[in-house]
Amino acid sequence: MIGSGCCVFSRWPIVDVGYSKFTLNGFPHRLDHCDWYGGKLVGMCVIQKDEYRIQIYTTHMHAMYAPSHQPAKDQYSSHRITQSYELSEYARQTSGDADLVLVMGDLNSEPHSLSFKVIHKNSDVLDSWETRLNKDEKFDILSEAMGNTIETRENSHTDLGHLHYPIFPNGIRIDFILYKAGRNRTVNCTEARVALSRKIPGTDMNYSDHNGYEAFFELREQTEKERLEELSKDEDLESKINVLNDLYQKIQTARIQGHASKKFNIAAFLVGFFLLLMIFVSAFWDTSTLRGVMASILVCMGWFYSAYRLIFVFGTVNTLRNVEDSIYLRREHFLRRAEELKVKSRFPTYDLKTEPVIAEDV
């Protein structure tokens, strides 16, 4: 219940560490959902392997209590996509000197979900399962062949009667190892597979409700040909802009809903405050009787709860506004890049050794 659930063990020296706590992480009054008390975050560590600097980001994002394709049932959707954006920004902004960047953990997001797409596109990381070189490897269990890590029917902790995805009886994939190479580096995911999916020896119990996941990478310096190919490769700006557009609309909708909730909580707060005044400054309530005492206690509890909700809603709306502004700036940056590339493509090509010929209508 208490703790972020993030940890990194390394056979090579860890030379630096850091972390960034998520600004939205569930609700304190939801005692049945303990995410807020866990203090979810993204942890970062730098590992030195010979001449290579490997930067690892590990996280455990807000739990899924409903599948992402049913947003009306998922009251934490805005929290999870905010976490995914904050994770992608933290990794993107702090990994400039790394030779290899790894983003891993329980993202509580399916590969088709918006929160996963935000991490994938905004921090330019690749999915090790999709890019692995051992795709021809044979598996005895279908869920392992699909890379699924939770709600697999072979897992002793899976409640087959209450699946998030009844249409996917072999489980879903929400645990990831994502990666990208640093400047002048090339990395390949040579192997990736589900791990620790079998029973603990001598028992009928699995190690966890999640299967493990492992990936192996080959890191080396780029050749001159690879550098030129990377420089000439077009950046996928369109998909990045589309993902940020979807994210912006979701965050904006959540903020507007938060404003409506804020108005309701302000009204509840004022009504509760008015009732408290009636208790303490008038003889309307007879607090000498048990009924009066109980009524006073209930009014006080209701007022304090409305005050807590009001403070929390104000904080949530302000956070969503800040995230919305950040997404807007990031999206505008990509739009300007796309416009620059569009304009540049209209110039004729010419030999750099001669005087350039400038197009007249640009």
Secondary structure, 3 states (H helix, E strand, C coil): CCCCCCCCCCCCCEEEEEEEECCCCCCCCCCCCCHHHHCCEEEEEEEEECCEEEEEEEEECCCCCCCCCCHHHCCCHHHHHHHHHHHHHHHHHHCCCCCEEEEEEECCCCCCCHHHHHHHHHCCCEEHHHHCCCCCCCCCCHHHHCCCCECCCCCCCCCCCCCCCCCCCCCECCEEEEEEECCCEEEEEEEEEEECCCECCCCCCECCCECEEEEEEEEEECCHHHHHHHHHCCCCHHHHHHHHHHHHHHHHHHHHHHHHHHHHHHHHHHHHHHHHHHHHHCCCCCCCCHHHHHHHHHHHHHHHHHHHHHHHHHHHHHHHHHHHHHHHHHHHHHHHHHHHHHHHCCCCCCCCCCCCCCCCCC
